[in-house]
Amino acid sequence: MSDLSRPAGPKIIAVANQKGGVGKTTTTINLAAALVEYKKRVLLIDLDPQGNASTGLGIALDDREYTTYELLLEDLDLGQVIQPTSVKGLFIVPATVDLSSADIELISNEKRSFLLHDALRQTQMDQFAFDYILIDCPPSLNLLTVNAMIASHSVLIPLQSEFFALEGLSQLMLTIREVRQIGNKGLRIEGVVLTMYDKRNNLSQQVEQDARSNLGDLVFKTMIPRNVRVSEAPSFAMPVLQYDGKSKGAEAYRALARELIRNNR
Protein backbone atom coordinates (compact mmCIF):
# COMPACT_ATOMS: atom_id res chain seq x y z
CA MET A 1 0.00 0.00 0.00
CA SER A 2 1.31 3.46 -0.86
CA ASP A 3 2.18 5.83 1.96
CA LEU A 4 -0.16 8.82 1.55
CA SER A 5 1.88 10.84 4.04
CA ARG A 6 4.85 10.88 1.69
CA PRO A 7 5.21 13.97 -0.50
CA ALA A 8 4.60 13.59 -4.22
CA GLY A 9 7.81 12.46 -5.86
CA PRO A 10 9.71 14.24 -8.62
CA LYS A 11 8.62 14.14 -12.26
CA ILE A 12 10.86 11.54 -13.94
CA ILE A 13 11.62 11.97 -17.65
CA ALA A 14 13.69 9.63 -19.83
CA VAL A 15 15.49 11.45 -22.65
CA ALA A 16 15.78 8.78 -25.32
CA ASN A 17 16.52 8.13 -28.96
CA GLN A 18 18.28 4.99 -30.14
CA LYS A 19 20.01 6.99 -32.88
CA GLY A 20 23.26 8.60 -31.80
CA GLY A 21 24.25 12.16 -32.58
CA VAL A 22 20.78 13.67 -32.25
CA GLY A 23 21.60 15.99 -29.34
CA LYS A 24 20.25 13.68 -26.63
CA THR A 25 22.93 14.31 -24.00
CA THR A 26 23.22 17.98 -24.95
CA THR A 27 19.47 18.35 -24.47
CA THR A 28 19.51 16.51 -21.13
CA ILE A 29 22.30 18.70 -19.72
CA ASN A 30 20.95 22.01 -20.95
CA LEU A 31 17.30 21.32 -20.19
CA ALA A 32 18.36 20.38 -16.64
CA ALA A 33 20.36 23.60 -16.30
CA ALA A 34 17.44 25.64 -17.66
CA LEU A 35 14.98 24.04 -15.24
CA VAL A 36 17.31 25.04 -12.39
CA GLU A 37 17.14 28.66 -13.58
CA TYR A 38 13.38 28.41 -13.02
CA LYS A 39 13.96 27.44 -9.38
CA LYS A 40 13.58 23.68 -9.89
CA ARG A 41 15.82 21.14 -8.14
CA VAL A 42 16.98 18.63 -10.71
CA LEU A 43 18.75 15.25 -10.63
CA LEU A 44 20.40 14.00 -13.81
CA ILE A 45 20.87 10.23 -14.08
CA ASP A 46 23.67 9.43 -16.54
CA LEU A 47 22.63 6.04 -17.90
CA ASP A 48 24.94 6.11 -20.93
CA PRO A 49 28.18 4.09 -20.51
CA GLN A 50 30.01 6.80 -22.48
CA GLY A 51 29.44 9.09 -19.49
CA ASN A 52 29.20 12.19 -21.67
CA ALA A 53 26.63 13.91 -19.45
CA SER A 54 28.97 13.44 -16.48
CA THR A 55 31.92 14.87 -18.42
CA GLY A 56 29.79 17.70 -19.77
CA LEU A 57 28.95 18.74 -16.20
CA GLY A 58 32.56 18.65 -15.06
CA ILE A 59 32.56 15.37 -13.12
CA ALA A 60 36.10 14.01 -13.45
CA LEU A 61 36.63 10.25 -13.76
CA ASP A 62 38.38 10.23 -10.37
CA ASP A 63 35.21 11.64 -8.81
CA ARG A 64 33.00 8.82 -10.11
CA GLU A 65 33.62 6.27 -7.37
CA TYR A 66 29.91 5.51 -7.11
CA THR A 67 27.87 5.62 -10.31
CA THR A 68 24.67 4.46 -11.95
CA TYR A 69 26.24 1.00 -12.08
CA GLU A 70 26.19 0.82 -8.28
CA LEU A 71 22.76 2.51 -8.17
CA LEU A 72 21.35 -0.35 -10.25
CA LEU A 73 23.30 -3.33 -8.97
CA GLU A 74 24.29 -2.58 -5.36
CA ASP A 75 22.27 -1.58 -2.34
CA LEU A 76 23.97 1.76 -1.80
CA ASP A 77 22.90 4.78 0.20
CA LEU A 78 21.54 7.40 -2.23
CA GLY A 79 23.75 10.01 -0.62
CA GLN A 80 26.77 8.07 -1.87
CA VAL A 81 25.77 8.11 -5.54
CA ILE A 82 24.11 11.54 -5.85
CA GLN A 83 26.61 14.37 -6.10
CA PRO A 84 26.35 18.11 -6.74
CA THR A 85 27.53 19.74 -9.97
CA SER A 86 28.93 23.22 -10.58
CA VAL A 87 25.35 24.32 -11.35
CA LYS A 88 23.66 25.11 -8.05
CA GLY A 89 20.49 23.03 -7.71
CA LEU A 90 21.58 20.47 -10.32
CA PHE A 91 22.79 17.08 -9.07
CA ILE A 92 24.00 13.99 -10.91
CA VAL A 93 24.48 10.26 -10.60
CA PRO A 94 27.48 9.89 -12.95
CA ALA A 95 28.37 7.01 -15.25
CA THR A 96 31.51 5.23 -16.37
CA VAL A 97 32.25 2.55 -18.93
CA ASP A 98 31.51 -0.03 -16.18
CA LEU A 99 27.86 0.48 -17.10
CA SER A 100 28.44 -1.20 -20.47
CA SER A 101 28.60 -4.59 -18.72
CA ALA A 102 25.41 -3.97 -16.74
CA ASP A 103 23.19 -5.38 -19.51
CA ILE A 104 24.85 -8.78 -19.17
CA GLU A 105 24.71 -8.73 -15.37
CA LEU A 106 21.06 -7.66 -15.36
CA ILE A 107 19.91 -10.61 -17.47
CA SER A 108 20.04 -13.06 -14.55
CA ASN A 109 18.20 -10.67 -12.19
CA GLU A 110 14.49 -11.43 -12.09
CA LYS A 111 13.76 -7.74 -11.34
CA ARG A 112 16.11 -6.64 -14.11
CA SER A 113 13.69 -4.18 -15.75
CA PHE A 114 12.61 -2.53 -12.47
CA LEU A 115 15.95 -1.85 -10.74
CA LEU A 116 16.10 1.85 -11.62
CA HIS A 117 12.38 2.26 -10.85
CA ASP A 118 12.92 0.91 -7.33
CA ALA A 119 16.18 2.81 -6.77
CA LEU A 120 14.54 6.16 -7.57
CA ARG A 121 11.58 5.49 -5.28
CA GLN A 122 13.44 4.85 -2.05
CA THR A 123 11.96 6.85 0.82
CA GLN A 124 15.38 8.44 1.25
CA MET A 125 14.82 10.25 -2.07
CA ASP A 126 12.30 12.54 -0.34
CA GLN A 127 15.01 14.37 1.58
CA PHE A 128 16.55 15.67 -1.66
CA ALA A 129 13.27 17.37 -2.68
CA PHE A 130 13.89 17.11 -6.41
CA ASP A 131 11.30 18.54 -8.76
CA TYR A 132 12.60 16.72 -11.84
CA ILE A 133 14.76 13.69 -12.57
CA LEU A 134 16.11 13.56 -16.13
CA ILE A 135 17.59 10.27 -17.36
CA ASP A 136 20.13 10.43 -20.18
CA CYS A 137 19.59 7.08 -21.93
CA PRO A 138 22.17 5.21 -24.02
CA PRO A 139 21.82 5.48 -27.82
CA SER A 140 20.26 2.02 -28.11
CA LEU A 141 17.06 0.25 -27.11
CA ASN A 142 18.71 -2.08 -24.59
CA LEU A 143 17.89 -3.16 -21.04
CA LEU A 144 19.25 0.10 -19.62
CA THR A 145 16.81 2.10 -21.77
CA VAL A 146 13.96 -0.22 -20.73
CA ASN A 147 14.93 0.41 -17.08
CA ALA A 148 14.78 4.15 -17.72
CA MET A 149 11.35 3.94 -19.34
CA ILE A 150 9.88 1.76 -16.61
CA ALA A 151 11.23 4.21 -14.02
CA SER A 152 9.84 7.27 -15.82
CA HIS A 153 6.56 9.09 -16.09
CA SER A 154 7.32 10.16 -19.66
CA VAL A 155 9.81 10.05 -22.53
CA LEU A 156 11.27 13.13 -24.19
CA ILE A 157 12.59 12.44 -27.70
CA PRO A 158 15.24 14.67 -29.31
CA LEU A 159 14.91 14.52 -33.10
CA GLN A 160 17.68 15.81 -35.33
CA SER A 161 16.53 17.94 -38.25
CA GLU A 162 17.98 15.72 -40.96
CA PHE A 163 16.97 13.29 -43.71
CA PHE A 164 15.35 10.04 -42.46
CA ALA A 165 14.85 11.65 -39.02
CA LEU A 166 11.34 10.28 -38.60
CA GLU A 167 12.13 6.76 -39.79
CA GLY A 168 13.98 5.81 -36.62
CA LEU A 169 11.06 6.85 -34.45
CA SER A 170 8.93 3.82 -35.28
CA GLN A 171 11.15 1.39 -33.33
CA LEU A 172 11.30 3.78 -30.37
CA MET A 173 7.50 4.12 -30.34
CA LEU A 174 7.23 0.31 -30.46
CA THR A 175 9.53 0.03 -27.43
CA ILE A 176 7.43 2.58 -25.53
CA ARG A 177 4.32 0.54 -26.34
CA GLU A 178 6.00 -2.66 -25.10
CA VAL A 179 7.11 -0.95 -21.86
CA ARG A 180 3.50 0.09 -21.24
CA GLN A 181 2.52 -3.57 -21.52
CA ILE A 182 5.27 -5.07 -19.35
CA GLY A 183 5.34 -2.70 -16.41
CA ASN A 184 4.54 0.99 -16.89
CA LYS A 185 1.09 1.40 -18.39
CA GLY A 186 1.07 5.12 -17.54
CA LEU A 187 4.20 5.92 -19.57
CA ARG A 188 3.50 8.78 -21.94
CA ILE A 189 5.43 10.70 -24.55
CA GLU A 190 6.45 14.03 -23.06
CA GLY A 191 7.16 15.35 -26.51
CA VAL A 192 9.50 15.41 -29.48
CA VAL A 193 11.99 18.28 -29.63
CA LEU A 194 13.64 19.19 -32.93
CA THR A 195 17.40 19.71 -32.48
CA MET A 196 20.15 21.19 -34.67
CA TYR A 197 17.48 23.16 -36.50
CA ASP A 198 18.59 25.61 -39.20
CA LYS A 199 15.72 27.77 -40.39
CA ARG A 200 17.73 28.74 -43.51
CA ASN A 201 17.92 25.10 -44.53
CA ASN A 202 15.09 23.68 -46.64
CA LEU A 203 15.70 20.19 -45.20
CA SER A 204 15.22 21.42 -41.62
CA GLN A 205 11.97 23.09 -42.62
CA GLN A 206 10.80 19.91 -44.35
CA VAL A 207 11.62 17.75 -41.30
CA GLU A 208 9.69 20.18 -39.09
CA GLN A 209 6.71 20.10 -41.44
CA ASP A 210 6.76 16.28 -41.59
CA ALA A 211 7.13 15.96 -37.81
CA ARG A 212 4.26 18.32 -37.06
CA SER A 213 1.96 16.76 -39.67
CA ASN A 214 2.68 13.22 -38.42
CA LEU A 215 2.98 13.83 -34.67
CA GLY A 216 0.87 16.94 -34.14
CA ASP A 217 0.92 18.38 -30.64
CA LEU A 218 3.57 15.86 -29.53
CA VAL A 219 6.17 18.14 -31.15
CA PHE A 220 7.35 20.93 -28.87
CA LYS A 221 6.84 24.44 -30.20
CA THR A 222 10.41 25.19 -29.13
CA MET A 223 13.14 24.08 -31.52
CA ILE A 224 16.85 23.93 -30.67
CA PRO A 225 18.91 25.75 -33.30
CA ARG A 226 22.23 24.63 -34.69
CA ASN A 227 24.46 26.86 -32.59
CA VAL A 228 28.23 26.93 -32.23
CA ARG A 229 28.05 27.94 -28.56
CA VAL A 230 26.01 24.80 -27.78
CA SER A 231 28.71 22.72 -29.50
CA GLU A 232 31.56 24.45 -27.68
CA ALA A 233 30.13 24.31 -24.15
CA PRO A 234 30.84 20.59 -23.40
CA SER A 235 34.57 21.08 -24.01
CA PHE A 236 34.49 23.59 -21.14
CA ALA A 237 32.53 21.09 -18.99
CA MET A 238 29.52 23.32 -18.56
CA PRO A 239 26.00 23.79 -19.94
CA VAL A 240 25.62 26.44 -22.63
CA LEU A 241 23.54 28.47 -20.17
CA GLN A 242 26.71 28.92 -18.08
CA TYR A 243 29.11 29.12 -21.02
CA ASP A 244 27.19 31.77 -22.96
CA GLY A 245 23.85 32.53 -21.35
CA LYS A 246 22.88 35.04 -24.06
CA SER A 247 23.44 32.70 -27.00
CA LYS A 248 20.56 31.50 -29.17
CA GLY A 249 21.14 27.97 -27.90
CA ALA A 250 20.82 29.02 -24.26
CA GLU A 251 17.65 30.99 -24.98
CA ALA A 252 16.16 27.98 -26.80
CA TYR A 253 16.76 25.66 -23.84
CA ARG A 254 15.16 28.21 -21.52
CA ALA A 255 12.14 28.28 -23.80
CA LEU A 256 12.03 24.47 -23.81
CA ALA A 257 12.14 24.42 -19.99
CA ARG A 258 9.29 26.94 -19.80
CA GLU A 259 7.21 24.85 -22.21
CA LEU A 260 7.93 21.67 -20.23
CA ILE A 261 6.96 23.30 -16.92
CA ARG A 262 3.78 24.70 -18.47
CA ASN A 263 2.83 21.30 -19.88
CA ASN A 264 3.22 19.66 -16.45
CA ARG A 265 1.05 22.04 -14.42
C-alpha positions as semicolon CSV with decimal commas, in nm:
position;residue;x (nm);y (nm);z (nm)
1;M;0,000;0,000;0,000
2;S;0,131;0,346;-0,086
3;D;0,218;0,583;0,196
4;L;-0,016;0,882;0,155
5;S;0,188;1,084;0,404
6;R;0,485;1,088;0,169
7;P;0,521;1,397;-0,050
8;A;0,460;1,359;-0,422
9;G;0,781;1,246;-0,586
10;P;0,971;1,424;-0,862
11;K;0,862;1,414;-1,226
12;I;1,086;1,154;-1,394
13;I;1,162;1,197;-1,765
14;A;1,369;0,963;-1,983
15;V;1,549;1,145;-2,265
16;A;1,578;0,878;-2,532
17;N;1,652;0,813;-2,896
18;Q;1,828;0,499;-3,014
19;K;2,001;0,699;-3,288
20;G;2,326;0,860;-3,180
21;G;2,425;1,216;-3,258
22;V;2,078;1,367;-3,225
23;G;2,160;1,599;-2,934
24;K;2,025;1,368;-2,663
25;T;2,293;1,431;-2,400
26;T;2,322;1,798;-2,495
27;T;1,947;1,835;-2,447
28;T;1,951;1,651;-2,113
29;I;2,230;1,870;-1,972
30;N;2,095;2,201;-2,095
31;L;1,730;2,132;-2,019
32;A;1,836;2,038;-1,664
33;A;2,036;2,360;-1,630
34;A;1,744;2,564;-1,766
35;L;1,498;2,404;-1,524
36;V;1,731;2,504;-1,239
37;E;1,714;2,866;-1,358
38;Y;1,338;2,841;-1,302
39;K;1,396;2,744;-0,938
40;K;1,358;2,368;-0,989
41;R;1,582;2,114;-0,814
42;V;1,698;1,863;-1,071
43;L;1,875;1,525;-1,063
44;L;2,040;1,400;-1,381
45;I;2,087;1,023;-1,408
46;D;2,367;0,943;-1,654
47;L;2,263;0,604;-1,790
48;D;2,494;0,611;-2,093
49;P;2,818;0,409;-2,051
50;Q;3,001;0,680;-2,248
51;G;2,944;0,909;-1,949
52;N;2,920;1,219;-2,167
53;A;2,663;1,391;-1,945
54;S;2,897;1,344;-1,648
55;T;3,192;1,487;-1,842
56;G;2,979;1,770;-1,977
57;L;2,895;1,874;-1,620
58;G;3,256;1,865;-1,506
59;I;3,256;1,537;-1,312
60;A;3,610;1,401;-1,345
61;L;3,663;1,025;-1,376
62;D;3,838;1,023;-1,037
63;D;3,521;1,164;-0,881
64;R;3,300;0,882;-1,011
65;E;3,362;0,627;-0,737
66;Y;2,991;0,551;-0,711
67;T;2,787;0,562;-1,031
68;T;2,467;0,446;-1,195
69;Y;2,624;0,100;-1,208
70;E;2,619;0,082;-0,828
71;L;2,276;0,251;-0,817
72;L;2,135;-0,035;-1,025
73;L;2,330;-0,333;-0,897
74;E;2,429;-0,258;-0,536
75;D;2,227;-0,158;-0,234
76;L;2,397;0,176;-0,180
77;D;2,290;0,478;0,020
78;L;2,154;0,740;-0,223
79;G;2,375;1,001;-0,062
80;Q;2,677;0,807;-0,187
81;V;2,577;0,811;-0,554
82;I;2,411;1,154;-0,585
83;Q;2,661;1,437;-0,610
84;P;2,635;1,811;-0,674
85;T;2,753;1,974;-0,997
86;S;2,893;2,322;-1,058
87;V;2,535;2,432;-1,135
88;K;2,366;2,511;-0,805
89;G;2,049;2,303;-0,771
90;L;2,158;2,047;-1,032
91;F;2,279;1,708;-0,907
92;I;2,400;1,399;-1,091
93;V;2,448;1,026;-1,060
94;P;2,748;0,989;-1,295
95;A;2,837;0,701;-1,525
96;T;3,151;0,523;-1,637
97;V;3,225;0,255;-1,893
98;D;3,151;-0,003;-1,618
99;L;2,786;0,048;-1,710
100;S;2,844;-0,120;-2,047
101;S;2,860;-0,459;-1,872
102;A;2,541;-0,397;-1,674
103;D;2,319;-0,538;-1,951
104;I;2,485;-0,878;-1,917
105;E;2,471;-0,873;-1,537
106;L;2,106;-0,766;-1,536
107;I;1,991;-1,061;-1,747
108;S;2,004;-1,306;-1,455
109;N;1,820;-1,067;-1,219
110;E;1,449;-1,143;-1,209
111;K;1,376;-0,774;-1,134
112;R;1,611;-0,664;-1,411
113;S;1,369;-0,418;-1,575
114;F;1,261;-0,253;-1,247
115;L;1,595;-0,185;-1,074
116;L;1,610;0,185;-1,162
117;H;1,238;0,226;-1,085
118;D;1,292;0,091;-0,733
119;A;1,618;0,281;-0,677
120;L;1,454;0,616;-0,757
121;R;1,158;0,549;-0,528
122;Q;1,344;0,485;-0,205
123;T;1,196;0,685;0,082
124;Q;1,538;0,844;0,125
125;M;1,482;1,025;-0,207
126;D;1,230;1,254;-0,034
127;Q;1,501;1,437;0,158
128;F;1,655;1,567;-0,166
129;A;1,327;1,737;-0,268
130;F;1,389;1,711;-0,641
131;D;1,130;1,854;-0,876
132;Y;1,260;1,672;-1,184
133;I;1,476;1,369;-1,257
134;L;1,611;1,356;-1,613
135;I;1,759;1,027;-1,736
136;D;2,013;1,043;-2,018
137;C;1,959;0,708;-2,193
138;P;2,217;0,521;-2,402
139;P;2,182;0,548;-2,782
140;S;2,026;0,202;-2,811
141;L;1,706;0,025;-2,711
142;N;1,871;-0,208;-2,459
143;L;1,789;-0,316;-2,104
144;L;1,925;0,010;-1,962
145;T;1,681;0,210;-2,177
146;V;1,396;-0,022;-2,073
147;N;1,493;0,041;-1,708
148;A;1,478;0,415;-1,772
149;M;1,135;0,394;-1,934
150;I;0,988;0,176;-1,661
151;A;1,123;0,421;-1,402
152;S;0,984;0,727;-1,582
153;H;0,656;0,909;-1,609
154;S;0,732;1,016;-1,966
155;V;0,981;1,005;-2,253
156;L;1,127;1,313;-2,419
157;I;1,259;1,244;-2,770
158;P;1,524;1,467;-2,931
159;L;1,491;1,452;-3,310
160;Q;1,768;1,581;-3,533
161;S;1,653;1,794;-3,825
162;E;1,798;1,572;-4,096
163;F;1,697;1,329;-4,371
164;F;1,535;1,004;-4,246
165;A;1,485;1,165;-3,902
166;L;1,134;1,028;-3,860
167;E;1,213;0,676;-3,979
168;G;1,398;0,581;-3,662
169;L;1,106;0,685;-3,445
170;S;0,893;0,382;-3,528
171;Q;1,115;0,139;-3,333
172;L;1,130;0,378;-3,037
173;M;0,750;0,412;-3,034
174;L;0,723;0,031;-3,046
175;T;0,953;0,003;-2,743
176;I;0,743;0,258;-2,553
177;R;0,432;0,054;-2,634
178;E;0,600;-0,266;-2,510
179;V;0,711;-0,095;-2,186
180;R;0,350;0,009;-2,124
181;Q;0,252;-0,357;-2,152
182;I;0,527;-0,507;-1,935
183;G;0,534;-0,270;-1,641
184;N;0,454;0,099;-1,689
185;K;0,109;0,140;-1,839
186;G;0,107;0,512;-1,754
187;L;0,420;0,592;-1,957
188;R;0,350;0,878;-2,194
189;I;0,543;1,070;-2,455
190;E;0,645;1,403;-2,306
191;G;0,716;1,535;-2,651
192;V;0,950;1,541;-2,948
193;V;1,199;1,828;-2,963
194;L;1,364;1,919;-3,293
195;T;1,740;1,971;-3,248
196;M;2,015;2,119;-3,467
197;Y;1,748;2,316;-3,650
198;D;1,859;2,561;-3,920
199;K;1,572;2,777;-4,039
200;R;1,773;2,874;-4,351
201;N;1,792;2,510;-4,453
202;N;1,509;2,368;-4,664
203;L;1,570;2,019;-4,520
204;S;1,522;2,142;-4,162
205;Q;1,197;2,309;-4,262
206;Q;1,080;1,991;-4,435
207;V;1,162;1,775;-4,130
208;E;0,969;2,018;-3,909
209;Q;0,671;2,010;-4,144
210;D;0,676;1,628;-4,159
211;A;0,713;1,596;-3,781
212;R;0,426;1,832;-3,706
213;S;0,196;1,676;-3,967
214;N;0,268;1,322;-3,842
215;L;0,298;1,383;-3,467
216;G;0,087;1,694;-3,414
217;D;0,092;1,838;-3,064
218;L;0,357;1,586;-2,953
219;V;0,617;1,814;-3,115
220;F;0,735;2,093;-2,887
221;K;0,684;2,444;-3,020
222;T;1,041;2,519;-2,913
223;M;1,314;2,408;-3,152
224;I;1,685;2,393;-3,067
225;P;1,891;2,575;-3,330
226;R;2,223;2,463;-3,469
227;N;2,446;2,686;-3,259
228;V;2,823;2,693;-3,223
229;R;2,805;2,794;-2,856
230;V;2,601;2,480;-2,778
231;S;2,871;2,272;-2,950
232;E;3,156;2,445;-2,768
233;A;3,013;2,431;-2,415
234;P;3,084;2,059;-2,340
235;S;3,457;2,108;-2,401
236;F;3,449;2,359;-2,114
237;A;3,253;2,109;-1,899
238;M;2,952;2,332;-1,856
239;P;2,600;2,379;-1,994
240;V;2,562;2,644;-2,263
241;L;2,354;2,847;-2,017
242;Q;2,671;2,892;-1,808
243;Y;2,911;2,912;-2,102
244;D;2,719;3,177;-2,296
245;G;2,385;3,253;-2,135
246;K;2,288;3,504;-2,406
247;S;2,344;3,270;-2,700
248;K;2,056;3,150;-2,917
249;G;2,114;2,797;-2,790
250;A;2,082;2,902;-2,426
251;E;1,765;3,099;-2,498
252;A;1,616;2,798;-2,680
253;Y;1,676;2,566;-2,384
254;R;1,516;2,821;-2,152
255;A;1,214;2,828;-2,380
256;L;1,203;2,447;-2,381
257;A;1,214;2,442;-1,999
258;R;0,929;2,694;-1,980
259;E;0,721;2,485;-2,221
260;L;0,793;2,167;-2,023
261;I;0,696;2,330;-1,692
262;R;0,378;2,470;-1,847
263;N;0,283;2,130;-1,988
264;N;0,322;1,966;-1,645
265;R;0,105;2,204;-1,442
